C-alpha cells in the first residue's frame, strides 16, 4: 500500500483511500445516517403516523450512506452516476419525511432542522457530481477534454 493510498481519519486510523469519492465525503454521509438513527430514537412512541414516517426516514436516511459506498466502488461512470442517483433519491425522500414529521406530526424544528439542512446540502452535492460526471463523459465521447 503506497503512501498516497492511505489517509488518516478523524479517529487517527489509517484507511485505504479507495474509490471515486473522498473518505471525508463517505464519512459525512455515514454521519448523516447516524444522525438519522439518533433522530429516529428520539421520536415519540405510540403515534402510528410518527412511527410510519419515522421508519420511512430511517430506511431512506441510512440508504444515503450505503449508496455512496456503492458509488465509490463503481466500475464505470454509468454505474457511478446510477449509484449516486440512488443516493440523491434517498436524500430527497429523507427530506420529505423530515418535512412531514415537522409540519404534520408536530416534531420540533429543533430536532429535524439540522438533518433537513444536511439533506439539502447533500442533494446539491449529489446533483453537482452527477451533472459534472455526465458532462465529462459526454465531452470525452466527443473527443474533448
C-alpha positions in Angstrom: 0.0 0.0 0.0 1.6 3.3 -1.1 1.5 6.5 1.0 -1.0 8.1 -1.5 -3.4 5.2 -0.9 -3.6 5.9 2.8 -5.5 8.6 4.6 -5.8 9.3 8.3 -9.4 9.7 9.5 -10.6 11.9 12.4 -10.1 8.9 14.8 -6.5 8.6 13.7 -7.0 5.3 11.9 -5.2 4.8 8.6 -7.6 3.8 5.9 -7.4 2.9 2.3 -8.4 5.8 0.1 -10.4 3.6 -2.2 -12.9 4.6 -4.8 -14.1 7.5 -6.6 -15.2 9.6 -3.7 -13.0 11.0 -0.8 -13.1 9.3 2.5 -14.2 12.5 4.1 -17.3 12.6 1.9 -18.1 8.9 2.7 -17.7 9.7 6.4 -20.0 12.7 6.0 -22.8 10.5 4.6 -22.2 8.0 7.4 -22.6 10.8 9.9 -25.9 11.7 8.2 -27.0 8.1 8.6 -26.0 8.1 12.2 -27.9 11.4 12.8 -31.0 9.8 11.2 -30.8 6.9 13.6 -30.4 9.3 16.6 -33.4 11.3 15.4 -35.5 8.2 15.0 -34.7 7.1 18.5 -35.9 10.5 19.8 -39.2 10.3 18.1 -42.3 9.9 20.3 -43.5 6.3 20.5 -47.2 5.4 20.3 -48.4 7.5 17.4 -48.9 5.5 14.3 -48.2 8.3 11.8 -45.0 9.2 13.6 -44.0 5.5 13.6 -44.6 5.1 9.9 -42.9 8.2 8.8 -40.0 7.6 11.2 -39.4 4.2 9.8 -39.5 5.6 6.3 -37.0 8.2 7.3 -34.8 5.6 9.0 -34.7 3.5 5.8 -34.1 6.4 3.4 -31.6 8.2 5.6 -29.4 5.2 6.1 -29.6 4.3 2.5 -27.8 7.5 1.5 -24.6 6.3 3.0 -25.0 2.8 1.5 -25.5 4.2 -2.0 -22.4 6.5 -1.6 -20.3 3.5 -0.6 -21.5 1.6 -3.6 -20.8 4.6 -5.9 -17.3 4.8 -4.5 -16.6 1.3 -5.8 -18.4 1.8 -9.2 -16.7 0.1 -12.1 -17.9 2.6 -14.7 -19.1 6.2 -15.0 -22.6 4.9 -15.7 -22.6 2.8 -12.6 -21.2 5.7 -10.6 -23.9 8.0 -11.8 -26.6 5.4 -11.2 -25.5 4.8 -7.6 -25.2 8.5 -6.8 -28.6 8.9 -8.4 -29.9 6.5 -5.8 -28.3 8.4 -3.0 -29.8 11.6 -4.4 -33.3 10.0 -4.4 -32.9 8.7 -0.9 -31.7 12.1 0.4 -34.7 13.8 -1.3 -37.0 11.2 0.2 -35.5 11.8 3.6 -36.1 15.5 3.2 -39.8 14.8 2.6 -40.2 12.5 5.6 -38.5 15.2 7.8 -40.8 17.9 6.5 -43.9 15.8 7.1 -42.7 14.9 10.6 -42.2 18.5 11.4 -45.3 20.0 9.6 -47.9 17.3 10.1 -46.8 15.4 13.2 -45.6 18.3 15.3 -42.0 17.2 15.6 -40.0 20.2 16.7 -37.9 22.0 14.2 -35.0 22.0 16.7 -35.0 18.2 16.2 -35.5 18.0 12.5 -33.9 21.1 11.1 -30.2 20.1 11.3 -31.0 16.9 9.3 -33.2 18.9 6.9 -30.3 21.3 6.2 -27.8 18.4 5.7 -30.3 16.7 3.3 -30.5 19.9 1.2 -26.7 20.2 1.1 -26.2 16.5 0.2 -28.9 16.9 -2.6 -27.0 19.8 -4.0 -23.6 17.9 -3.9 -25.1 14.8 -5.5 -26.7 16.8 -8.2 -23.4 18.6 -9.0 -21.3 15.5 -9.0 -23.8 13.7 -11.3 -24.1 16.6 -13.7 -20.3 17.1 -13.9 -19.7 13.3 -14.4 -22.2 13.3 -17.2 -20.8 16.4 -18.8 -17.2 14.9 -18.7 -18.4 11.7 -20.1 -20.2 13.4 -23.0 -17.2 15.6 -23.7 -14.9 12.5 -23.7 -17.3 10.9 -26.2 -16.9 13.9 -28.5 -13.1 13.8 -28.0 -12.9 16.9 -25.8 -11.2 17.3 -22.5 
